[in-house]
């Protein structure tokens, strides 16, 4: 899984630059077949190399790598068990983490929430790395591509690491927008049918127009 390992190292460094995490927190993974390449536990992102990346089975058993895999292996593998995702991004960004303490759901304050599948639910708190947290996150993410984790952070998934990561970036941006709007008053929310319309438009966004 050499290519997947290189890709994870690249996106770990992006994650730092984009303020999606602090210190060594957060973790990313890519699934290929029955194996998952995942970032190691407690390693400084600036020191990561392809060899630092761990490989586990979809059941969570480590099969390659000298470092210990992320403590959130249960969360990643359960997402793969319940979705068609091939990548998972777990972050600890400031605004998403702050709103997870206050909200039960991030409402449709901006149409780009369609990238997440609609309003983003907040999963109940559970100790990090636990099976309980993994189950809470997957349940709250049903029908969505992202979730806020109460008093913790956020997780997104996608059919590629690029898409999962983009969803993390937008989720944090929408959280920040909602936070800023609430400082000024009560935000006006978009109707859910508009979010559905935007989701349909985004499905074809950037596609080549067929020749006639």
C-alpha positions as CSV (number, residue, x, y, z in Angstrom):
1,X,0.0,0.0,0.0
2,X,2.8,2.3,-0.8
3,X,0.8,4.9,-2.7
4,X,-1.8,5.0,0.0
5,X,0.9,5.6,2.6
6,X,2.4,8.5,0.6
7,X,-1.1,10.0,0.2
8,X,-1.7,9.9,3.9
9,X,1.6,11.6,4.7
10,X,0.7,14.4,2.2
11,X,-2.7,15.0,3.7
12,X,-1.5,14.9,7.3
13,X,0.7,17.9,6.5
14,X,-2.2,19.6,4.8
15,X,-4.3,19.0,7.9
16,X,-1.8,20.9,10.0
17,X,-1.6,23.8,7.5
18,X,-5.4,24.0,7.4
19,X,-5.8,24.1,11.2
20,X,-7.9,21.0,11.3
21,X,-5.9,19.6,14.2
22,X,-3.6,20.5,17.0
23,X,-0.4,18.7,18.1
24,X,-0.6,15.0,17.2
25,X,-4.4,14.7,17.4
26,X,-6.5,13.6,14.5
27,X,-6.0,10.6,12.2
28,X,-6.6,9.6,8.6
29,X,-7.0,6.3,6.8
30,X,-7.5,4.8,3.3
31,X,-9.0,1.4,2.6
32,X,-7.9,-0.9,-0.2
33,X,-9.6,-4.3,-0.3
34,X,-9.4,-5.9,3.1
35,X,-6.6,-3.7,4.4
36,X,-6.5,-0.1,5.8
37,X,-3.6,2.2,5.8
38,X,-3.9,4.4,8.9
39,X,-1.8,7.1,10.6
40,X,0.2,6.0,13.7
41,X,-0.6,7.0,17.3
42,X,1.0,10.1,18.8
43,X,3.5,10.7,16.0
44,X,4.4,14.3,15.0
45,X,3.0,14.9,11.5
46,X,6.1,16.8,10.3
47,X,8.1,13.7,11.0
48,X,5.9,11.2,9.2
49,X,7.2,9.1,6.3
50,X,5.5,6.4,4.3
51,X,7.2,3.8,6.5
52,X,5.5,5.5,9.5
53,X,2.1,4.6,8.3
54,X,0.5,1.5,9.8
55,X,-1.6,-1.1,8.0
56,X,-4.4,-3.0,9.7
57,X,-7.0,-5.4,8.5
58,X,-10.7,-4.3,8.3
59,X,-11.0,-6.2,11.6
60,X,-8.4,-3.9,13.2
61,X,-5.5,-6.3,13.4
62,X,-2.1,-4.7,12.6
63,X,-0.3,-6.4,9.8
64,X,2.4,-3.9,8.9
65,X,4.3,-0.9,10.4
66,X,6.6,-0.6,13.4
67,X,4.6,2.1,15.1
68,X,1.3,1.6,17.0
69,X,-1.7,2.5,14.8
70,X,-4.1,5.3,15.8
71,X,-6.2,4.8,18.9
72,X,-9.3,5.5,16.7
73,X,-8.9,2.3,14.6
74,X,-12.4,1.2,15.8
75,X,-14.0,4.3,14.4
76,X,-12.3,4.0,11.0
77,X,-13.0,0.3,10.6
78,X,-16.6,0.7,11.6
79,X,-17.1,3.4,9.0
80,X,-15.8,1.1,6.4
81,X,-18.0,-1.7,7.6
82,X,-21.2,0.4,7.3
83,X,-20.5,2.6,4.2
84,X,-18.9,2.4,0.8
85,X,-16.2,4.8,1.9
86,X,-12.5,4.3,0.9
87,X,-11.2,7.1,3.2
88,X,-11.9,8.5,6.6
89,X,-10.6,11.8,8.1
90,X,-10.9,12.4,11.8
91,X,-10.0,15.9,13.0
92,X,-10.0,18.2,16.1
93,X,-10.7,21.6,14.6
94,X,-11.6,24.5,16.8
95,X,-15.0,25.5,15.6
96,X,-16.4,22.0,15.0
97,X,-15.1,21.0,18.4
98,X,-16.6,24.1,20.1
99,X,-20.1,23.6,18.5
100,X,-20.0,19.9,19.4
101,X,-20.3,21.1,23.0
102,X,-23.4,23.2,22.4
103,X,-25.5,21.6,19.6
104,X,-27.3,18.4,18.8
105,X,-27.1,19.2,15.1
106,X,-25.3,21.7,12.9
107,X,-28.2,23.2,10.9
108,X,-28.3,24.2,7.2
109,X,-26.9,27.7,7.6
110,X,-25.1,27.4,4.2
111,X,-25.9,25.4,1.1
112,X,-22.5,23.7,1.0
113,X,-23.7,21.6,3.9
114,X,-25.1,19.5,1.1
115,X,-21.5,18.1,0.7
116,X,-22.1,16.4,4.1
117,X,-25.5,15.0,3.1
118,X,-27.4,17.6,5.1
119,X,-27.5,18.9,8.6
120,X,-24.7,17.3,10.6
121,X,-25.6,15.5,13.7
122,X,-23.6,15.5,17.0
123,X,-22.8,12.0,18.3
124,X,-23.0,11.5,22.0
125,X,-19.7,11.6,24.0
126,X,-17.7,8.5,24.6
127,X,-14.1,7.9,25.5
128,X,-11.7,8.4,22.6
129,X,-10.6,5.1,20.9
130,X,-13.5,3.2,22.4
131,X,-15.9,0.9,20.5
132,X,-18.7,3.0,22.0
133,X,-17.5,6.1,20.4
134,X,-17.1,4.3,17.0
135,X,-20.7,3.1,17.3
136,X,-22.0,6.5,18.3
137,X,-20.2,8.1,15.3
138,X,-21.5,5.6,12.7
139,X,-25.1,5.9,14.0
140,X,-25.0,9.7,13.9
141,X,-23.4,9.6,10.4
142,X,-26.2,7.5,8.9
143,X,-27.2,9.1,5.6
144,X,-24.4,11.7,6.0
145,X,-20.7,12.0,5.1
146,X,-19.8,13.7,8.3
147,X,-20.4,13.9,12.1
148,X,-19.5,16.1,15.0
149,X,-18.4,14.2,18.1
150,X,-19.6,15.7,21.3
151,X,-16.7,17.4,23.3
152,X,-14.2,15.9,20.9
153,X,-14.0,16.8,17.2
154,X,-15.3,15.7,13.8
155,X,-15.1,12.8,11.3
156,X,-15.8,12.7,7.6
157,X,-15.6,10.0,4.9
158,X,-15.6,9.7,1.2
159,X,-14.9,7.7,-1.9
160,X,-11.4,9.1,-1.9
161,X,-9.1,10.8,0.6
162,X,-9.4,14.0,-1.4
163,X,-13.2,14.0,-1.1
164,X,-13.2,13.0,2.6
165,X,-10.6,15.7,3.3
166,X,-12.6,18.4,1.4
167,X,-15.6,17.5,3.4
168,X,-13.6,18.1,6.6
169,X,-12.5,21.5,5.4
170,X,-16.1,22.5,4.5
171,X,-17.5,21.1,7.7
172,X,-15.1,23.3,9.8
173,X,-15.8,26.3,7.6
174,X,-19.6,25.9,8.0
175,X,-19.1,25.5,11.8
176,X,-17.1,28.8,11.8
177,X,-19.7,30.6,9.8
178,X,-22.5,29.4,12.1
179,X,-20.5,30.5,15.1
180,X,-19.9,33.9,13.6
181,X,-23.5,34.4,12.7
182,X,-24.7,33.4,16.1
183,X,-22.5,36.2,17.6
184,X,-24.7,38.7,15.7
185,X,-28.1,37.1,16.0
186,X,-30.3,34.2,15.1
187,X,-29.1,32.7,11.7
188,X,-31.6,32.3,8.9
189,X,-31.6,28.6,7.8
190,X,-32.1,27.1,4.4
191,X,-35.0,24.7,3.8
192,X,-34.0,21.0,3.4
193,X,-35.4,20.8,-0.1
194,X,-32.9,23.5,-1.2
195,X,-30.1,21.4,0.3
196,X,-31.4,18.4,-1.8
197,X,-31.3,20.6,-4.9
198,X,-27.8,21.7,-4.2
199,X,-26.7,18.1,-3.6
200,X,-28.0,17.1,-7.0
201,X,-26.2,20.0,-8.6
202,X,-23.0,19.1,-6.9
203,X,-23.2,15.6,-8.2
204,X,-22.6,17.0,-11.7
205,X,-20.3,19.9,-10.8
206,X,-17.2,20.0,-12.8
207,X,-18.2,17.2,-15.2
208,X,-17.5,17.6,-18.9
209,X,-20.4,18.6,-21.1
210,X,-21.1,15.8,-23.7
211,X,-20.3,16.7,-27.3
212,X,-23.1,17.1,-29.7
